Amino acid sequence: MSGVSNPYRYQYETVAASVTGQVLGGTGAKGDYVHRLIINTITVASAGVTLIDGATSIVIQTAASAVIGVDSIEVNVASASGAWSITTGAGATVVAVGVFSA
């Protein structure tokens, strides 16, 4: 026996370009966990990505910080106030990895 009582259970959700406030998980909830965001930047000028905890916005990437290609950003945070959601600009897509409420 490995001794692991809770197997690796991260989920993932894709977020397309030009999406406003896509909730991660079916309904999302306080306490949901975002482990990593994998951002594919296609067009730097419109590659903004914002992670939202209920009503609190956390800017992850701006056009000024973006580089064309794929970035994996460790986040490792639990939601303090509500469902996680993500907003993307026209130049970026995201794969969010974590534990989200169904």
Sine and cosine of phi, psi and omega as CSV:
sin_phi,cos_phi,sin_psi,cos_psi,sin_omega,cos_omega
0.00,0.00,0.63,-0.78,-0.08,-1.00
-0.98,0.20,-0.36,0.93,-0.06,-1.00
1.00,0.05,-0.02,1.00,0.01,-1.00
-1.00,0.03,0.91,-0.42,-0.05,-1.00
-1.00,0.08,-0.42,0.91,0.02,-1.00
-0.81,-0.58,0.98,-0.21,-0.08,-1.00
-0.88,0.48,0.33,-0.94,0.06,-1.00
-0.77,0.63,0.90,-0.44,-0.13,-0.99
-0.75,-0.66,0.42,0.91,0.04,-1.00
-0.89,0.45,0.58,-0.82,0.09,-1.00
-0.94,-0.33,0.14,-0.99,0.13,-0.99
-0.67,-0.74,0.42,-0.91,0.07,-1.00
-0.61,-0.79,0.68,-0.73,0.01,-1.00
-1.00,-0.05,0.57,-0.82,0.05,-1.00
-0.79,-0.61,0.86,-0.50,-0.04,-1.00
-0.96,0.27,0.16,-0.99,0.10,-1.00
-0.92,0.38,0.47,-0.88,0.06,-1.00
0.87,0.49,0.68,0.74,0.02,-1.00
-0.94,-0.34,0.67,-0.74,0.04,-1.00
-0.93,-0.37,0.90,-0.44,0.14,-0.99
0.90,0.43,0.67,0.75,0.06,-1.00
-0.95,0.32,0.86,-0.50,0.00,-1.00
-0.95,0.32,0.69,-0.72,0.05,-1.00
-1.00,0.03,0.82,-0.58,-0.11,-0.99
1.00,-0.02,0.14,-0.99,-0.01,-1.00
-0.86,0.50,-0.79,0.61,0.00,-1.00
-0.85,-0.52,-0.44,0.90,-0.07,-1.00
0.93,0.37,0.40,-0.92,-0.02,-1.00
-0.29,-0.96,0.32,-0.95,0.13,-0.99
-0.83,0.56,0.70,-0.72,-0.02,-1.00
0.99,-0.11,-0.22,0.98,0.08,-1.00
-0.87,0.50,0.44,-0.90,-0.17,-0.99
-0.84,-0.54,0.79,-0.62,0.12,-0.99
-0.96,-0.27,0.88,-0.48,-0.01,-1.00
-1.00,0.03,-0.76,0.65,-0.11,-0.99
-0.49,-0.87,0.53,-0.85,0.16,-0.99
-0.88,-0.47,0.81,-0.58,0.06,-1.00
-0.96,-0.27,0.92,-0.38,-0.10,-0.99
-0.95,-0.30,0.80,-0.60,0.10,-1.00
-0.97,-0.26,0.95,-0.32,0.00,-1.00
-1.00,-0.04,0.86,-0.52,-0.05,-1.00
-0.98,-0.21,-0.67,0.74,0.00,-1.00
-0.73,-0.68,0.90,-0.44,-0.10,-1.00
-0.87,0.50,-0.66,0.75,-0.11,-0.99
-0.87,0.49,-0.40,0.92,-0.04,-1.00
-0.75,-0.66,0.65,0.76,-0.14,-0.99
-0.98,-0.19,0.47,0.88,-0.01,-1.00
-0.92,0.39,0.62,-0.78,0.08,-1.00
-0.69,-0.73,0.79,-0.61,0.01,-1.00
-0.80,-0.60,0.75,-0.66,0.09,-1.00
-0.99,-0.17,0.74,-0.68,-0.09,-1.00
-0.85,-0.52,0.81,-0.58,0.05,-1.00
-0.98,-0.21,1.00,-0.08,-0.08,-1.00
0.92,0.40,-0.99,-0.13,0.00,-1.00
-0.89,-0.45,-0.02,1.00,-0.05,-1.00
-1.00,-0.10,0.86,-0.50,-0.01,-1.00
-1.00,0.00,0.69,-0.72,0.06,-1.00
-0.84,-0.55,0.95,-0.32,-0.01,-1.00
-0.96,0.27,0.86,-0.51,-0.02,-1.00
-0.99,-0.11,-0.64,0.76,-0.02,-1.00
-0.56,-0.83,0.68,-0.73,0.10,-0.99
-0.90,-0.45,0.19,-0.98,0.06,-1.00
-0.87,0.50,-0.57,0.82,-0.02,-1.00
-0.93,0.36,-0.47,0.88,-0.04,-1.00
-0.99,-0.17,-0.11,0.99,-0.11,-0.99
-0.98,0.19,0.54,-0.84,0.11,-0.99
-0.72,-0.69,0.68,-0.73,0.00,-1.00
-0.87,0.49,0.73,-0.68,-0.02,-1.00
0.75,-0.66,-0.29,-0.96,-0.06,-1.00
-0.93,-0.36,0.75,-0.66,0.08,-1.00
-0.84,-0.54,0.65,-0.76,0.09,-1.00
-0.94,-0.35,0.88,-0.47,-0.09,-1.00
-0.90,-0.43,0.88,-0.47,0.05,-1.00
-0.96,0.29,0.77,-0.64,0.00,-1.00
-0.92,-0.40,-0.81,0.59,0.09,-1.00
0.79,0.61,0.83,0.55,0.02,-1.00
-0.69,-0.73,0.53,-0.85,0.10,-0.99
-0.98,-0.17,0.56,-0.83,0.00,-1.00
-0.93,0.38,0.73,-0.68,0.00,-1.00
-0.99,-0.12,-0.36,0.93,-0.13,-0.99
-0.72,-0.69,-0.13,0.99,-0.02,-1.00
0.19,-0.98,-0.21,-0.98,-0.02,-1.00
-0.90,0.44,0.61,-0.79,0.15,-0.99
-0.96,0.28,0.61,-0.79,0.17,-0.99
-0.61,-0.80,0.30,-0.95,-0.04,-1.00
-0.75,-0.66,0.66,-0.75,0.13,-0.99
-0.89,-0.46,0.74,-0.67,0.01,-1.00
-0.85,-0.53,0.50,-0.86,0.14,-0.99
-0.99,0.13,0.04,-1.00,-0.04,-1.00
-0.92,0.39,-0.28,0.96,-0.08,-1.00
-0.97,-0.25,0.24,0.97,-0.03,-1.00
-0.56,-0.83,0.58,-0.81,0.17,-0.99
-0.87,-0.49,0.32,-0.95,-0.07,-1.00
-0.68,-0.74,0.59,-0.81,0.27,-0.96
-0.91,-0.41,0.89,-0.45,0.02,-1.00
-0.99,-0.12,0.76,-0.66,-0.01,-1.00
-0.89,-0.46,0.76,-0.64,0.00,-1.00
0.10,-1.00,-0.39,-0.92,0.04,-1.00
-0.86,-0.51,0.92,-0.40,-0.12,-0.99
-0.85,-0.53,0.58,-0.82,0.03,-1.00
-0.94,0.33,0.64,-0.77,-0.01,-1.00
-0.97,0.22,0.00,0.00,0.00,0.00
